[in-house]
């Protein structure tokens, strides 16, 4: 048994929540995610150029970018403890406020080391936000709607991720510091929404502000559960492919090997985002109706097909085909594994959620380094082939999963 005490139901009366209606927490978290993603998209084009303005080399610029992810990874368990101690809502709002302050300070930085320090400091706040939001989402939605709730939440990030970079380029042309200031404002708005609209008086007593300690799952007990261990590997491998490969060496491959322009690279990412957005809600419904294992097998197969297209790519149209497959596969892999974790533990234990998110962060950190090394030492195609071989583990593990939706087990 993972817990000694049977968790108490914390649901609103049925007359206030229709069977096909998602809880209001999902909508609020989606709005928060939109503001976060818009702001992050604003500073993505500005960070390397702003760092370069201090006269540093490319390695130093890369360290500014990776310091944020490293800080997120290193503070994951701390964020989990804060969630367990103070509850998701306070941790989420404070985390966003911390990132807002760090962004404002980064925009005011007068030298490289100040910029590096302020960006790294924001990693803790980002970790607090992501762990608390993930735990609250899993704890708020029943398992027969969990993937749909996750899809709706991811949609907020996706829309913000599409809108942010377009305005970020315009702001960067005005001033390299302007995107950081606007990012600070969007994060303040997100913090405001989280603090005031995730309030018990507004949402009723559907979910307790701070979870009963007797209901929490320890990391030690969670690691004994095979499906949870599988989701850790899936998180690592999925981020290896979608962030380590797609977002780092793939643009260079398109420019250097396929002899295409930056416009083609950007268009491919737009097509990928549109494909993911078009399928995201439907992917959640499939996961809820057909099962997590079914959705994971579809998602991993689509991502493997994308890798196959890149291995064979000798023309930009294969690049576009791969990007569409990346988007479709990402729609499934962004919902189904998270739903497995929610099915198993229902968000009971911030550190359990933190470990799962840290596994994904590790893929974002390790993937670019390994794949960049392979591309430099051998070739881009060697990096693609190595990724396909490694990612085949995800398909094998996905096929071994048993259904975790409690409402469908019988």
C-alpha positions in Angstrom: 0.0 0.0 0.0 1.3 3.5 -0.8 -0.7 5.2 1.9 -2.1 4.2 5.2 -5.1 6.5 5.1 -7.7 6.6 2.4 -7.8 10.1 0.9 -11.0 12.1 1.5 -12.9 13.3 -1.5 -12.9 17.0 -2.0 -15.4 17.5 -4.7 -18.1 20.2 -5.3 -21.7 18.9 -5.4 -22.6 17.4 -8.7 -25.2 20.1 -9.4 -22.4 22.7 -9.5 -20.1 20.8 -11.9 -21.4 19.0 -14.9 -19.9 15.6 -15.8 -18.3 17.0 -19.0 -17.1 20.3 -17.5 -13.6 20.8 -16.4 -13.0 22.3 -13.0 -12.3 26.1 -12.9 -8.8 25.5 -11.6 -7.9 24.2 -15.1 -9.1 27.4 -16.7 -7.2 29.6 -14.2 -4.0 27.6 -14.6 -4.3 27.8 -18.4 -4.6 31.6 -18.2 -1.5 31.6 -15.9 0.4 29.4 -18.4 -0.5 31.7 -21.2 1.0 34.8 -19.5 4.1 32.8 -18.6 4.6 31.5 -22.1 4.0 34.9 -23.7 6.6 36.5 -21.5 9.1 33.7 -22.0 8.6 34.0 -25.8 9.4 37.7 -25.6 12.9 37.2 -24.1 14.0 34.1 -26.1 15.2 36.2 -29.1 16.7 38.9 -26.8 18.8 36.8 -24.3 21.7 35.8 -26.6 21.9 39.2 -28.2 21.7 41.0 -24.9 24.4 38.8 -23.5 26.6 39.4 -26.5 26.4 43.1 -25.9 28.6 42.6 -22.9 31.4 41.4 -25.2 31.4 37.7 -24.1 32.0 34.6 -26.3 29.4 32.0 -27.5 30.2 29.7 -24.7 29.4 32.4 -22.1 26.2 33.2 -24.0 25.2 29.5 -23.9 25.8 29.4 -20.2 23.3 32.3 -19.6 20.7 30.2 -21.4 21.4 27.0 -19.7 21.8 28.5 -16.2 18.0 29.0 -16.0 17.4 25.3 -16.7 20.2 24.1 -14.4 18.7 26.2 -11.6 15.3 24.8 -12.3 16.7 21.3 -12.1 18.7 21.8 -9.0 15.8 23.4 -7.0 13.1 20.8 -8.0 13.1 19.0 -4.6 13.1 22.3 -2.7 10.0 23.4 -4.7 8.4 20.0 -3.8 9.0 20.6 -0.1 7.5 24.1 -0.4 4.4 22.7 -2.0 4.0 20.2 0.8 4.6 22.8 3.4 2.6 25.8 2.1 0.3 24.4 -0.5 0.2 24.8 -4.3 -1.5 28.2 -4.5 1.0 30.2 -2.4 4.0 28.4 -3.8 2.8 29.1 -7.4 2.1 32.8 -6.8 5.4 33.4 -4.9 7.4 31.5 -7.6 6.0 33.6 -10.4 6.7 36.8 -8.4 10.3 35.6 -7.9 10.8 35.1 -11.7 9.2 38.5 -12.3 11.7 40.2 -10.0 14.6 38.3 -11.6 13.5 39.3 -15.1 13.3 42.9 -14.0 16.8 42.7 -12.5 18.1 41.0 -15.6 16.8 43.9 -17.8 18.7 46.3 -15.5 21.9 44.3 -15.5 25.1 46.4 -16.1 27.5 43.5 -16.9 27.6 39.8 -17.9 27.9 38.4 -14.4 24.8 40.3 -13.2 22.8 39.0 -16.1 24.0 35.4 -15.4 23.1 35.6 -11.7 19.7 37.1 -12.2 18.7 34.6 -14.9 19.9 31.7 -12.6 17.9 33.1 -9.7 14.8 33.0 -11.8 15.2 29.2 -12.1 14.0 28.6 -8.5 10.9 30.6 -9.0 10.2 28.8 -12.3 10.6 25.4 -10.5 8.2 26.5 -7.8 5.6 27.5 -10.4 5.8 24.3 -12.5 5.8 21.9 -9.6 2.9 23.6 -7.8 0.9 24.0 -11.0 1.4 20.4 -11.9 0.4 19.1 -8.5 -2.7 21.3 -8.3 -3.8 20.3 -11.8 -3.4 16.6 -11.0 -5.2 17.0 -7.7 -8.2 19.0 -9.1 -9.3 16.8 -12.0 -10.8 13.3 -11.9 -9.0 10.6 -13.7 -11.6 10.3 -16.4 -10.9 14.0 -17.4 -7.3 14.3 -16.3 -5.7 14.2 -19.8 -8.3 16.7 -21.1 -7.4 19.0 -18.3 -3.7 18.6 -19.0 -4.4 19.3 -22.7 -6.3 22.5 -21.9 -3.5 23.6 -19.6 -0.9 22.9 -22.3 -2.9 24.9 -24.8 -2.4 28.0 -22.7 1.3 27.5 -23.0 1.2 26.8 -26.7 -0.8 29.9 -27.5 1.5 32.0 -25.5 4.5 30.3 -27.1 3.3 31.2 -30.5 2.4 34.8 -29.7 5.5 35.7 -27.6 8.4 35.4 -30.1 6.6 37.5 -32.7 6.3 40.5 -30.3 9.7 39.7 -28.8 11.5 40.4 -32.1 9.7 43.8 -32.3 10.6 44.7 -28.7 14.2 43.7 -29.2 14.5 46.0 -32.2 13.4 48.9 -29.9 15.6 47.9 -27.0 17.3 44.8 -25.8 16.2 45.5 -22.3 12.5 46.0 -23.2 11.6 42.3 -23.5 12.8 41.6 -19.9 10.7 44.5 -18.5 7.5 43.3 -20.4 8.2 39.7 -19.2 8.3 41.0 -15.6 4.9 42.5 -16.2 3.3 39.4 -17.7 4.7 37.3 -14.8 3.2 39.8 -12.3 -0.2 39.4 -14.1 0.2 35.6 -13.9 1.1 35.8 -10.2 -2.0 38.0 -9.6 -4.3 35.6 -11.4 -2.9 32.6 -9.4 -3.1 34.3 -6.0 -6.6 35.8 -6.3 -8.4 33.5 -8.7 -7.1 30.2 -7.1 -8.7 31.3 -3.9 -10.9 29.0 -1.9 -13.6 31.6 -1.5 -13.9 31.8 -5.3 -13.5 28.1 -6.1 -15.3 26.6 -3.2 -13.9 23.8 -1.1 -13.2 21.5 -4.0 -9.5 21.2 -3.3 -7.9 21.9 0.1 -5.4 24.8 0.1 -2.8 22.6 1.8 -2.9 18.9 1.5 -3.3 16.6 4.5 0.2 15.2 5.3 -1.3 11.8 5.8 -2.3 11.8 2.1 1.2 12.6 0.7 3.2 10.0 -1.2 6.9 9.8 -0.4 9.5 9.6 -3.2 10.6 6.2 -1.8 7.1 4.7 -2.1 6.5 6.4 -5.5 9.7 4.8 -7.0 8.4 1.4 -6.1 5.6 1.8 -8.6 6.6 0.6 -12.1 4.3 3.0 -14.1 5.9 6.0 -12.3 9.4 4.8 -13.1 8.3 4.5 -16.7 7.0 8.1 -16.8 10.4 9.3 -15.5 12.1 7.7 -18.5 9.5 9.0 -20.9 9.9 12.5 -19.6 13.6 12.4 -20.1 13.5 10.9 -23.6 10.6 13.1 -24.8 12.5 16.3 -23.8 15.7 14.8 -25.2 13.9 14.7 -28.6 11.6 17.8 -28.5 14.1 20.2 -26.8 17.5 18.6 -27.1 17.2 17.7 -30.8 14.4 19.8 -32.3 15.2 23.1 -30.6 19.0 23.0 -30.8 20.8 21.0 -33.6 17.8 20.7 -36.0 17.8 24.4 -37.0 21.6 24.2 -37.7 21.0 21.0 -39.8 18.4 22.7 -41.9 20.7 25.7 -42.6 23.9 23.8 -43.2 22.9 20.5 -44.7 19.6 21.3 -46.4 20.9 24.8 -47.4 17.7 26.5 -46.4 17.1 29.9 -44.8 16.2 31.0 -41.3 12.7 31.7 -42.7 12.3 28.1 -43.5 13.5 27.1 -40.0 11.0 29.4 -38.4 8.2 28.3 -40.7 8.8 24.7 -39.7 8.5 25.6 -36.0 5.3 27.4 -36.7 3.8 24.5 -38.6 4.8 22.2 -35.7 3.1 24.4 -33.2 -0.1 24.6 -35.3 -0.1 20.8 -35.7 0.3 20.3 -32.0 -2.4 22.9 -31.2 -4.8 21.3 -33.6 -4.5 17.9 -32.0 -3.9 18.8 -28.3 -7.5 18.7 -27.0 -8.3 15.6 -29.1 -5.2 13.9 -27.8 -6.4 14.4 -24.2 -9.8 13.0 -25.0 -8.2 9.9 -26.6 -6.0 9.4 -23.5 -9.1 9.6 -21.3 -11.3 7.4 -23.4 -8.9 4.9 -25.0 -6.3 4.8 -22.2 -2.9 6.2 -21.3 -1.0 3.3 -22.8 -2.8 3.7 -26.1 -2.0 7.5 -26.2 1.6 6.9 -25.2 2.1 4.4 -28.0 0.7 6.8 -30.5 2.8 9.6 -29.3 6.1 7.7 -29.2 5.4 6.2 -32.6 4.8 9.7 -34.1 8.0 11.0 -32.6 10.0 8.0 -33.9 8.5 8.6 -37.3 9.7 12.2 -37.1 13.2 11.0 -36.3 13.1 8.6 -39.3 12.1 11.5 -41.6 15.1 13.5 -40.4 17.5 10.6 -40.9 16.3 10.4 -44.5 15.9 14.1 -45.0 17.6 15.5 -48.2 15.0 18.2 -48.9 13.2 20.8 -46.9 9.8 19.1 -47.4 11.1 16.2 -45.3 12.0 18.7 -42.6 8.4 20.0 -42.7 7.1 16.5 -42.5 9.2 15.8 -39.4 8.1 19.0 -37.7 4.5 18.1 -38.3 5.1 14.7 -36.7 7.0 16.3 -33.8 3.9 18.5 -33.2 1.4 15.6 -33.3 3.6 13.4 -31.2 4.2 16.2 -28.7 0.4 16.6 -28.3 0.1 13.1 -27.0 3.4 13.0 -24.9 2.5 16.3 -23.3 -0.7 14.8 -21.8 -0.6 11.0 -21.4 2.5 10.6 -19.2 1.4 13.4 -16.9 -2.0 11.8 -16.6 -0.3 8.5 -15.6 1.4 10.4 -12.7 -1.9 12.0 -11.8 -3.8 8.7 -11.9 -1.3 7.0 -9.6 -0.9 9.7 -7.0 -3.4 12.5 -7.7 -0.8 15.2 -7.0 -0.3 13.8 -3.5 3.2 14.9 -2.8 5.0 17.9 -4.2 8.4 16.1 -4.3 7.0 13.2 -6.3 5.8 15.7 -9.0 9.2 17.5 -8.7 11.2 14.3 -9.5 9.0 13.7 -12.6 9.5 17.3 -13.8 13.3 17.1 -13.0 13.5 14.0 -15.2 12.2 16.1 -18.1 14.6 19.0 -17.3 17.5 16.5 -17.3 16.6 15.6 -20.9 16.6 19.3 -21.8 20.1 19.7 -20.2 21.8 16.5 -21.3 20.3 16.2 -24.8 21.8 19.4 -26.3 25.3 18.6 -25.0 25.4 14.9 -26.2 23.8 15.7 -29.6 25.9 18.7 -30.2 29.0 16.6 -29.5 27.9 13.9 -31.9 27.1 16.5 -34.6 30.6 18.0 -34.2 32.4 14.7 -34.0 30.6 12.7 -36.7 27.5 14.4 -38.3 24.0 15.6 -37.8 22.6 12.3 -39.1 24.6 10.4 -36.6 23.0 12.4 -33.9 19.5 11.7 -35.4 20.3 7.9 -35.6 21.6 7.9 -32.0 18.4 9.6 -30.8 16.2 7.1 -32.7 18.0 4.2 -31.1 17.7 5.7 -27.6 14.1 6.8 -28.1 13.1 3.2 -29.0 13.3 2.6 -25.3 10.3 4.8 -24.9 8.2 2.6 -27.3 9.3 -0.5 -25.5 8.4 0.9 -22.1 5.1 2.3 -23.3 4.1 -1.1 -24.5 4.6 -2.6 -21.0 2.3 -0.1 -19.2 -1.0 -1.2 -17.8 -4.0 1.0 -17.6 -3.9 3.5 -14.7 -7.3 5.2 -14.9 -9.1 4.0 -11.8 -12.5 4.8 -13.3 -11.8 2.2 -16.0 -9.9 -0.5 -14.2 -13.1 -2.5 -13.5 
